[in-house]
Amino acid sequence: MPIEQLNAVMSERRTALQRELDRALAGWPAEFTLEIGCGHGHFLAAYGAAHPDEHCLGIDIVLDRLERAERKVTRAGSSNVGFVRAEAGLFLATLPGSFRFHHVFILFPDPWPKRRHHKNRLINPEFLTTLVPRMAPGARLYFRTDYSPYFNWACDVLQEHPAWRLCDEPWPFEHPTVFQNRAAGHWSLVAALRQEAP
Ligand SMILES: C[S@@+](CC[C@H](N)C(=O)[O-])C[C@H]1O[C@@H](n2cnc3c(N)ncnc32)[C@H](O)[C@@H]1O
């Protein structure tokens, strides 16, 4: 696709996402908890029900997973949990600058095991840099995977990143996801900013 056409497509997607975010986040506080790659929403629906004072947004790229997620929170009657179809990078580029994350959860992301695909992993230096100004004071990044090479990679990337540090803290809330139920085991990490953003 020629670059002009690609730019036009990206600009259209961004405009559509902007509209969707305006709708989904209307009346929300400036800080909310984000789950990236929320799948069927098992975790966030349960987390939101247990934390009624926290607004929680789940994003994923697969529409039918989000529709199921939406049905869960409707059944539970939770008005503090929402879902939006969005790719993580585009979401961060489009979200109005006034919003920050109370916490960010990334649970069982696609592991991209082949070396040439490692650049597609959600946890990577550029992505972590983009997250920095979005983290509210005291915010945590919670990451869990069933693929130990990705866990080790994520620890290394976080430790080597100038803005992030690993925290020796417990996992804040347990509720199994679809992929957690399928996995033989998993590894979890908690990370925070070395210095909180102003
Ligand atoms: C392996 S599944 C895990 C789903 C869920 N977290 C769980 O534990 O059951 C990974 C999810 O991330 C979503 N995903 C992958 N890349 C994404 C991206 N760049 N932005 C948002 N969601 C993404 C996929 O559509 C999929 O639902």
PDBQT file of the ligand as one rigid body, heavy atoms in Angstrom, charges set to zero:
ROOT
HETATM    1  C1  LIG A 201      -3.443 -15.027  24.383  1.00  0.00    +0.000 C 
HETATM    2  S1  LIG A 201      -4.874 -13.984  24.433  1.00  0.00    +0.000 S 
HETATM    3  C2  LIG A 201      -5.134 -13.738  26.183  1.00  0.00    +0.000 C 
HETATM    4  C3  LIG A 201      -6.506 -13.201  26.478  1.00  0.00    +0.000 C 
HETATM    5  C4  LIG A 201      -6.802 -12.977  27.987  1.00  0.00    +0.000 C 
HETATM    6  N1  LIG A 201      -5.916 -11.959  28.543  1.00  0.00    +0.000 N 
HETATM    7  C5  LIG A 201      -6.671 -14.264  28.742  1.00  0.00    +0.000 C 
HETATM    8  O1  LIG A 201      -5.742 -14.368  29.558  1.00  0.00    +0.000 OA
HETATM    9  O2  LIG A 201      -7.498 -15.161  28.536  1.00  0.00    +0.000 OA
HETATM   10  C6  LIG A 201      -4.178 -12.438  23.939  1.00  0.00    +0.000 C 
HETATM   11  C7  LIG A 201      -5.224 -11.383  23.679  1.00  0.00    +0.000 C 
HETATM   12  O3  LIG A 201      -4.586 -10.160  23.343  1.00  0.00    +0.000 OA
HETATM   13  C8  LIG A 201      -5.251  -9.570  22.236  1.00  0.00    +0.000 C 
HETATM   14  N2  LIG A 201      -4.244  -8.728  21.563  1.00  0.00    +0.000 N 
HETATM   15  C9  LIG A 201      -3.165  -9.141  20.875  1.00  0.00    +0.000 A 
HETATM   16  N3  LIG A 201      -2.448  -8.099  20.444  1.00  0.00    +0.000 NA
HETATM   17  C10 LIG A 201      -3.089  -6.985  20.882  1.00  0.00    +0.000 A 
HETATM   18  C11 LIG A 201      -2.830  -5.590  20.740  1.00  0.00    +0.000 A 
HETATM   19  N4  LIG A 201      -1.770  -5.147  20.079  1.00  0.00    +0.000 N 
HETATM   20  N5  LIG A 201      -3.691  -4.730  21.308  1.00  0.00    +0.000 NA
HETATM   21  C12 LIG A 201      -4.786  -5.164  21.995  1.00  0.00    +0.000 A 
HETATM   22  N6  LIG A 201      -5.077  -6.487  22.164  1.00  0.00    +0.000 NA
HETATM   23  C13 LIG A 201      -4.232  -7.378  21.608  1.00  0.00    +0.000 A 
HETATM   24  C14 LIG A 201      -5.737 -10.754  21.424  1.00  0.00    +0.000 C 
HETATM   25  O4  LIG A 201      -6.801 -10.426  20.571  1.00  0.00    +0.000 OA
HETATM   26  C15 LIG A 201      -6.135 -11.740  22.501  1.00  0.00    +0.000 C 
HETATM   27  O5  LIG A 201      -7.482 -11.601  22.902  1.00  0.00    +0.000 OA
ENDROOT
TORSDOF 0
